[in-house]
Amino acid sequence: MTADEPTYVEALAELEAILDELDQETVDVDLLAERVKRASELVQLCRSRIQAAEIVVTKIIDGLDDPNSM
């Protein structure tokens, strides 16, 4: 994670705000593509963070099952 990237919680909150905005009947068509692009970036970021967390958790669990790891 870089300093300019949002945290998972921030990304999820921004994504929810974008989805709420896109749900409105008065969505600004001029901004539509920009908002969809940003939403896609946020989904990618969230997926990446989840995958990274899964790897760490798997390693921890595998270490608990390995009697030689202690």
Secondary structure, 3 states (H helix, E strand, C coil): CCCCCCCHHHHHHHHHHHHHHHHCCCCCHHHHHHHHHHHHHHHHHHHHHHHHHHHHHHHHHHHHHCHHHC
